[in-house]
C-alpha cells in the first residue's frame, strides 16, 4: 500500500486514503491533507516482491488518473497534479549505471554472492501531466527493477472550489 506524507480527513462516509489509488475505481481518490495546494507532498511505493538484489516484476511505465475523477464537477473543483517527479531506487548493473549519468547514490552490495553484479542506485524522473481525467502514461525509458519510488507533487492545476489536490489511480505496467 502506498504511504502518503499527508491525507485529507474523511468527510462523512467518504475517505481519501492511499487505498483509493490502487482500488481500480477512478471515482475514488487519494487527496493530500495539508493547507495550500499540496506542493511538496509525497506518495511512496515499496515493492513487496523484491529480493535483496533483484525484482522479478520490472516496471517500464506508470499510468495515472489525475484529479478526483468521480465526475466532471469533482475533477474541476479539486486541484490536480501538473508537474511531478519520481525518485526511484533501482537494481542496476555496473554497465547500466555507468552508461546513464542520471543515477546517483550508487551502492554495491558486497558480501551477498547472489548480488555479484548488482547495485542499488537512485534516479529522478520529471514529468508534466495534462489537465485531463483520462489515464496518462509516463515511461521510465525501458524496464526497470524498481525497489521503491516516491512521487513528489511539484505544481498543480488549481481547483475551481478547493485547494485540495487529488489523484484517482496509479497503475504500474511492465510492458
C-alpha positions as CSV (number, residue, x, y, z in Angstrom):
1,X,0.0,0.0,0.0
2,X,1.4,3.5,-0.8
3,X,2.5,5.7,2.0
4,X,1.4,9.4,1.8
5,X,3.0,12.4,3.5
6,X,-0.5,13.6,4.3
7,X,-4.1,12.6,3.7
8,X,-7.3,14.7,3.9
9,X,-9.5,13.6,6.7
10,X,-12.6,11.6,5.7
11,X,-15.8,13.5,5.0
12,X,-18.9,11.6,6.2
13,X,-18.6,8.2,4.6
14,X,-16.1,9.3,2.0
15,X,-12.4,8.6,2.7
16,X,-9.4,9.9,0.8
17,X,-6.7,7.3,1.8
18,X,-4.0,5.8,-0.4
19,X,-6.0,2.7,-0.8
20,X,-8.1,4.6,-3.4
21,X,-5.0,4.9,-5.6
22,X,-4.9,1.1,-6.2
23,X,-8.6,0.1,-6.0
24,X,-9.3,0.1,-9.8
25,X,-12.1,2.7,-9.2
26,X,-11.5,6.1,-10.7
27,X,-14.5,7.5,-8.8
28,X,-12.4,7.4,-5.6
29,X,-9.2,9.4,-4.9
30,X,-6.3,10.0,-2.6
31,X,-6.4,13.6,-1.5
32,X,-3.4,15.3,0.2
33,X,-4.2,16.9,3.6
34,X,-2.1,20.0,4.1
35,X,-3.0,23.6,4.0
36,X,-2.5,25.0,0.5
37,X,-2.3,23.2,-2.8
38,X,-0.1,20.2,-1.7
39,X,3.1,21.1,-3.5
40,X,5.9,19.0,-1.9
41,X,3.5,16.2,-0.7
42,X,4.7,12.7,-1.5
43,X,3.4,9.2,-2.2
44,X,5.9,6.4,-1.6
45,X,5.6,2.9,-3.1
46,X,7.6,-0.1,-1.9
47,X,7.9,-3.4,-3.8
48,X,6.8,-6.4,-1.7
49,X,8.1,-8.7,-4.4
50,X,11.7,-7.7,-4.4
51,X,14.6,-9.7,-3.0
52,X,17.7,-8.0,-1.8
53,X,19.3,-7.6,-5.3
54,X,16.6,-8.4,-7.9
55,X,13.0,-7.6,-8.7
56,X,11.0,-10.2,-10.6
57,X,8.4,-7.6,-11.7
58,X,10.1,-4.8,-13.6
59,X,8.2,-1.6,-14.3
60,X,8.5,0.2,-17.6
61,X,5.8,2.9,-17.1
62,X,3.1,4.1,-14.8
63,X,-0.4,5.2,-15.6
64,X,-2.1,8.0,-13.6
65,X,-5.7,9.1,-13.5
66,X,-5.2,12.7,-12.3
67,X,-7.5,14.6,-10.0
68,X,-10.8,13.5,-8.4
69,X,-12.2,11.8,-11.5
70,X,-15.6,10.9,-9.9
71,X,-17.4,13.5,-12.2
72,X,-16.5,16.5,-14.3
73,X,-17.5,18.7,-11.4
74,X,-15.3,17.0,-8.8
75,X,-12.5,17.0,-11.3
76,X,-12.6,20.7,-11.9
77,X,-13.5,21.7,-8.3
78,X,-10.4,19.9,-6.8
79,X,-6.8,20.7,-7.6
80,X,-4.9,18.3,-9.9
81,X,-1.2,17.5,-10.2
82,X,0.6,19.4,-13.0
83,X,4.3,18.8,-12.5
84,X,5.7,15.9,-10.5
85,X,8.9,14.0,-10.1
86,X,9.5,10.4,-9.2
87,X,12.7,9.3,-7.3
88,X,13.4,5.6,-7.7
89,X,15.7,3.2,-6.1
90,X,16.6,0.7,-8.8
91,X,18.6,-2.5,-9.1
92,X,21.1,-1.9,-11.8
93,X,24.2,-3.5,-13.3
94,X,27.5,-1.6,-13.3
95,X,27.2,-1.2,-17.0
96,X,23.8,0.4,-16.7
97,X,24.7,3.0,-14.1
98,X,28.0,3.9,-15.8
99,X,26.2,4.4,-19.2
100,X,23.4,6.6,-17.6
101,X,24.7,9.6,-15.7
102,X,21.3,10.2,-14.2
103,X,22.0,7.6,-11.4
104,X,23.3,8.7,-8.1
105,X,23.9,7.2,-4.6
106,X,25.1,4.0,-6.3
107,X,25.9,1.3,-3.9
108,X,27.4,-2.2,-4.5
109,X,26.2,-4.9,-2.2
110,X,29.3,-6.8,-1.1
111,X,29.1,-10.0,0.9
112,X,26.0,-11.3,-0.9
113,X,27.2,-13.8,-3.6
114,X,23.8,-13.6,-5.4
115,X,24.4,-9.9,-6.0
116,X,27.8,-10.0,-7.6
117,X,26.9,-7.6,-10.4
118,X,24.1,-5.8,-8.6
119,X,23.9,-2.2,-7.5
120,X,21.2,-0.1,-5.9
121,X,21.0,3.4,-7.4
122,X,18.7,6.3,-7.2
123,X,17.3,8.2,-10.2
124,X,14.9,11.1,-10.6
125,X,12.4,11.3,-13.4
126,X,10.4,14.5,-14.1
127,X,7.0,14.6,-15.8
128,X,4.2,17.0,-16.6
129,X,0.6,15.9,-16.6
130,X,-2.2,17.2,-18.9
131,X,-5.2,18.6,-17.2
132,X,-7.5,15.7,-18.0
133,X,-9.1,12.9,-16.1
134,X,-8.1,10.4,-18.8
135,X,-5.3,7.9,-17.9
136,X,-1.9,9.3,-18.7
137,X,1.3,7.2,-19.2
138,X,4.8,8.1,-18.1
139,X,7.8,6.0,-19.2
140,X,10.9,5.1,-17.3
141,X,12.7,4.5,-20.6
142,X,12.6,0.7,-20.6
143,X,12.0,-1.9,-17.9
144,X,13.4,-1.0,-14.5
145,X,13.8,-3.2,-11.5
146,X,12.4,-0.7,-9.1
147,X,12.7,-1.4,-5.3
148,X,10.8,1.7,-4.3
149,X,9.7,5.1,-5.6
150,X,8.5,8.4,-4.3
151,X,6.2,10.7,-6.3
152,X,6.5,14.3,-5.3
153,X,4.0,17.0,-6.3
154,X,5.9,20.0,-7.7
155,X,3.0,22.1,-9.1
156,X,-0.8,21.9,-9.6
157,X,-3.7,22.9,-11.7
158,X,-5.8,24.9,-9.2
159,X,-9.3,23.7,-8.4
160,X,-12.3,26.0,-9.0
161,X,-13.5,25.4,-5.5
162,X,-10.9,23.5,-3.4
163,X,-7.2,23.7,-2.8
164,X,-7.0,20.0,-2.1
165,X,-5.0,18.1,-4.7
166,X,-6.2,14.6,-5.7
167,X,-5.1,11.6,-7.7
168,X,-7.6,8.9,-8.5
169,X,-5.4,5.9,-9.7
170,X,-1.8,5.0,-10.1
171,X,-1.1,1.8,-12.1
172,X,2.2,0.1,-12.9
173,X,3.0,-1.6,-16.2
174,X,5.8,-3.9,-17.2
175,X,5.3,-4.0,-20.9
